[in-house]
Amino acid sequence: MKLHSRHHTLLALALLLACVIGCKYSTSSSSSSSSNTSNDEKKTTNSSATNTSTAPDTPPDIAGKYNVTGTNPDGGGYKGSLEVIPHGDVYQFRWSAGNQSDGVGITNGGVVAVAFASGANGKGCGVVDYAIKSDGTLDGKWGYWGTDESGTERASRTGGSGLVGDYDATGKNPNGKEYKEKLTVESAAGNLYRFSWSNNTEGLGIKQGDNVAVGIGGARCGFVAYEIKSDGTLDGIWGGYGSEKTGTEKAMKQ
């Protein structure tokens, strides 16, 4: 009887030990699984945070006073000052460099395009700045001196190659009214181009990379196309209607 009782006792201890080992393994496995699940969730969260797109850069602030140096189309140099004053969607440009000039400017990405005239006002002068898209479409903003709001214009090429050709243009005036026009672009000298709209408006544009800035208003009005540098400097090329030569201008904030 004692042997039989001992046998049963040993058997019970063996079963108890197996149960303890089995429960411990189950707990460890569950803990490991829970830990892996937690890590996977963290990876997913981190991946989502990494892929979140950042907000677009804000438009550059070009308002302020500048010191300018430049060259005239005939090669002569000049120095002076420039004040850029915000007016709604556009900017007033006021130069004092030997004589006074006044103009209107619009920003389009990293470019500011300006039309100007000699004297205290630039009445009658306007400017268009187009981004040249990969399919040849011209996507533009425009403004006129004395008007605080800008308009938009999109011109789709119907004939020609490069920038030169015929376009169907649709746009919106500053008052919100939509319009349609025909546009013809012809090559002038160098990187200059003549723009003619079917409403009898004409302009002269200068192309830099995938951008073309166009001054409107006839012989009285000149134009400038500035690249806005990361340090706020305005690095420009300028010219006038009827001239095949251009000058340069660099404006540095005071």
C-alpha positions as CSV (number, residue, x, y, z in Angstrom):
1,M,0.0,0.0,0.0
2,K,2.7,2.4,0.8
3,L,4.4,1.8,-2.6
4,H,1.1,2.3,-4.4
5,S,0.5,5.5,-2.5
6,R,4.0,6.8,-3.3
7,H,3.5,5.9,-7.0
8,H,0.3,8.0,-7.0
9,T,2.1,10.9,-5.2
10,L,4.9,10.9,-7.8
11,L,2.4,10.8,-10.6
12,A,0.5,13.8,-9.2
13,L,3.7,15.8,-8.7
14,A,4.7,15.1,-12.4
15,L,1.3,16.3,-13.6
16,L,1.5,19.4,-11.5
17,L,5.1,20.2,-12.8
18,A,3.9,19.8,-16.4
19,C,1.0,22.1,-15.8
20,V,3.3,24.8,-14.3
21,I,5.7,24.6,-17.2
22,G,2.8,24.7,-19.7
23,C,1.2,27.7,-18.1
24,K,4.6,29.5,-17.9
25,Y,5.3,28.9,-21.6
26,S,1.8,30.1,-22.5
27,T,2.2,33.3,-20.5
28,S,5.6,34.0,-22.0
29,S,4.3,33.4,-25.5
30,S,1.3,35.7,-24.9
31,S,3.6,38.4,-23.5
32,S,6.0,38.1,-26.5
33,S,3.1,38.3,-28.9
34,S,1.7,41.3,-27.1
35,S,5.1,43.0,-27.2
36,N,5.5,42.3,-30.9
37,T,2.0,43.6,-31.6
38,S,2.8,46.8,-29.7
39,N,6.1,47.3,-31.6
40,D,4.2,46.7,-35.0
41,E,1.7,49.4,-34.0
42,K,4.5,51.8,-33.2
43,K,6.1,51.2,-36.5
44,T,2.9,51.8,-38.3
45,T,2.3,55.0,-36.4
46,N,5.8,56.2,-37.0
47,S,5.6,55.4,-40.7
48,S,2.4,57.3,-41.0
49,A,4.0,60.3,-39.3
50,T,7.0,60.1,-41.6
51,N,4.8,60.1,-44.7
52,T,2.7,63.0,-43.7
53,S,3.3,65.8,-46.2
54,T,4.5,69.2,-45.0
55,A,2.6,72.4,-45.6
56,P,3.7,74.4,-48.7
57,D,6.1,77.2,-48.3
58,T,4.5,80.6,-47.8
59,P,4.9,83.2,-50.6
60,P,8.1,85.3,-50.1
61,D,7.7,88.7,-48.5
62,I,9.3,91.2,-50.8
63,A,8.0,94.4,-49.2
64,G,10.6,96.8,-47.9
65,K,13.4,99.1,-48.9
66,Y,16.4,98.1,-51.0
67,N,19.7,99.3,-52.3
68,V,20.0,98.7,-56.0
69,T,22.9,98.4,-58.5
70,G,22.5,97.7,-62.1
71,T,23.6,98.1,-65.7
72,N,21.7,100.0,-68.5
73,P,21.1,98.3,-71.9
74,D,23.9,100.4,-73.3
75,G,26.3,99.0,-70.7
76,G,26.5,102.0,-68.3
77,G,26.1,101.4,-64.6
78,Y,23.9,103.0,-62.0
79,K,23.0,102.9,-58.3
80,G,20.0,103.9,-56.3
81,S,17.2,102.9,-54.0
82,L,14.0,100.9,-54.4
83,E,10.9,100.8,-52.2
84,V,8.4,97.9,-52.6
85,I,5.0,98.6,-51.1
86,P,2.2,96.0,-50.9
87,H,-1.2,96.9,-52.4
88,G,-3.6,94.0,-52.1
89,D,-2.6,91.3,-54.6
90,V,0.1,93.4,-56.2
91,Y,3.1,95.6,-55.2
92,Q,4.0,99.1,-56.0
93,F,7.7,99.5,-57.0
94,R,9.2,103.0,-56.5
95,W,12.8,103.6,-57.7
96,S,15.1,106.5,-57.2
97,A,18.2,106.0,-59.3
98,G,19.1,109.2,-60.9
99,N,15.5,109.8,-61.8
100,Q,12.2,108.5,-60.4
101,S,10.3,105.5,-61.8
102,D,7.1,103.9,-60.6
103,G,5.6,100.5,-61.4
104,V,3.4,97.5,-60.5
105,G,4.7,94.1,-59.7
106,I,3.2,90.6,-59.1
107,T,4.8,87.5,-57.6
108,N,4.4,84.1,-59.2
109,G,6.4,81.4,-57.4
110,G,10.0,82.5,-57.0
111,V,9.7,85.3,-59.6
112,V,8.4,88.9,-59.3
113,A,7.5,90.6,-62.6
114,V,7.2,94.4,-62.8
115,A,6.1,96.9,-65.4
116,F,7.2,100.5,-64.8
117,A,7.3,104.0,-66.3
118,S,9.4,107.1,-65.7
119,G,7.9,109.6,-63.3
120,A,5.7,109.4,-60.2
121,N,3.1,107.0,-61.6
122,G,3.0,104.0,-63.9
123,K,-0.5,104.6,-65.2
124,G,-1.2,102.5,-68.3
125,C,1.5,99.9,-67.5
126,G,0.6,96.3,-66.8
127,V,2.5,93.1,-66.3
128,V,1.9,89.4,-66.9
129,D,4.0,86.6,-65.5
130,Y,3.6,83.1,-66.9
131,A,4.9,79.8,-65.7
132,I,5.6,77.6,-68.7
133,K,4.2,74.1,-68.1
134,S,5.7,70.9,-69.5
135,D,2.9,70.7,-72.2
136,G,3.6,74.2,-73.4
137,T,0.6,75.8,-71.5
138,L,1.2,79.3,-70.1
139,D,-0.2,79.7,-66.6
140,G,-0.2,83.3,-65.6
141,K,-1.0,86.1,-63.2
142,W,-1.4,89.8,-64.2
143,G,-1.9,93.2,-62.9
144,Y,-2.1,96.9,-63.8
145,W,-0.8,100.0,-62.1
146,G,-3.4,101.6,-59.9
147,T,-5.4,98.4,-59.4
148,D,-4.9,96.5,-56.1
149,E,-6.2,93.1,-57.4
150,S,-4.6,90.7,-59.8
151,G,-6.1,88.7,-62.6
152,T,-5.3,85.3,-64.0
153,E,-4.8,83.9,-67.5
154,R,-4.2,80.4,-68.9
155,A,-3.1,80.1,-72.5
156,S,-3.1,76.7,-74.3
157,R,-1.0,76.4,-77.4
158,T,-2.8,75.6,-80.7
159,G,0.2,75.9,-83.0
160,G,3.9,76.5,-83.1
161,S,6.8,75.1,-81.0
162,G,8.7,76.2,-77.9
163,L,7.3,79.5,-76.6
164,V,6.6,80.8,-80.1
165,G,3.1,80.0,-81.5
166,D,-0.7,80.7,-81.3
167,Y,-2.7,80.2,-78.1
168,D,-6.3,80.1,-76.9
169,A,-6.3,82.2,-73.7
170,T,-8.9,82.1,-71.0
171,G,-8.8,84.3,-67.9
172,K,-10.4,86.2,-65.1
173,N,-10.4,89.9,-64.5
174,P,-9.7,91.4,-61.1
175,N,-13.5,91.9,-60.7
176,G,-14.1,88.2,-61.3
177,K,-15.4,88.4,-64.8
178,E,-14.1,85.7,-67.2
179,Y,-12.8,86.3,-70.7
180,K,-11.5,84.6,-73.7
181,E,-8.8,85.8,-76.1
182,K,-6.4,84.7,-78.9
183,L,-2.7,85.2,-78.2
184,T,0.2,85.1,-80.6
185,V,3.8,84.9,-79.4
186,E,6.7,85.8,-81.7
187,S,10.4,85.7,-81.2
188,A,12.3,89.0,-80.9
189,A,16.0,89.3,-80.2
190,G,17.8,86.9,-77.8
191,N,15.4,85.8,-75.0
192,L,12.9,88.5,-75.8
193,Y,9.4,87.7,-77.2
194,R,6.5,89.8,-78.6
195,F,3.1,89.1,-77.2
196,S,-0.1,90.1,-79.1
197,W,-3.6,89.5,-77.8
198,S,-6.8,89.7,-79.9
199,N,-8.1,92.7,-77.8
200,N,-5.3,94.8,-79.4
201,T,-3.0,94.6,-76.3
202,E,0.7,94.1,-77.0
203,G,3.6,93.4,-74.8
204,L,7.3,92.4,-74.7
205,G,8.4,89.5,-72.6
206,I,11.7,88.1,-71.3
207,K,12.1,84.3,-70.9
208,Q,14.1,82.8,-68.1
209,G,14.0,79.0,-67.7
210,D,10.4,78.0,-67.4
211,N,9.1,81.5,-66.7
212,V,8.3,84.5,-69.0
213,A,7.5,88.0,-67.7
214,V,5.7,90.3,-70.1
215,G,5.4,94.1,-69.8
216,I,2.3,95.8,-71.3
217,G,1.6,99.4,-72.1
218,G,3.7,100.3,-75.2
219,A,6.8,102.4,-75.5
220,R,6.3,104.3,-72.3
221,C,6.5,101.2,-70.1
222,G,9.5,99.1,-69.3
223,F,9.6,95.7,-67.5
224,V,11.7,93.8,-65.0
225,A,11.8,90.1,-64.2
226,Y,13.4,89.4,-60.8
227,E,14.4,86.1,-59.4
228,I,13.7,86.1,-55.6
229,K,16.8,84.7,-53.9
230,S,16.8,82.8,-50.6
231,D,18.4,85.7,-48.8
232,G,15.7,88.1,-50.1
233,T,17.8,89.7,-52.8
234,L,16.0,90.5,-56.1
235,D,18.2,89.6,-59.1
236,G,16.7,91.0,-62.3
237,I,16.8,91.5,-66.0
238,W,15.0,94.5,-67.5
239,G,14.2,96.1,-70.8
240,G,11.8,98.3,-72.7
241,Y,9.3,98.0,-75.5
242,G,11.0,98.5,-78.9
243,S,14.5,97.7,-77.6
244,E,16.4,94.5,-78.3
245,K,18.8,95.0,-75.5
246,T,18.4,94.4,-71.8
247,G,20.0,95.6,-68.6
248,T,20.5,94.0,-65.2
249,E,19.5,95.0,-61.6
250,K,20.3,93.6,-58.2
251,A,18.3,94.9,-55.2
252,M,19.4,94.1,-51.7
253,K,17.3,94.8,-48.6
254,Q,18.5,97.6,-46.4
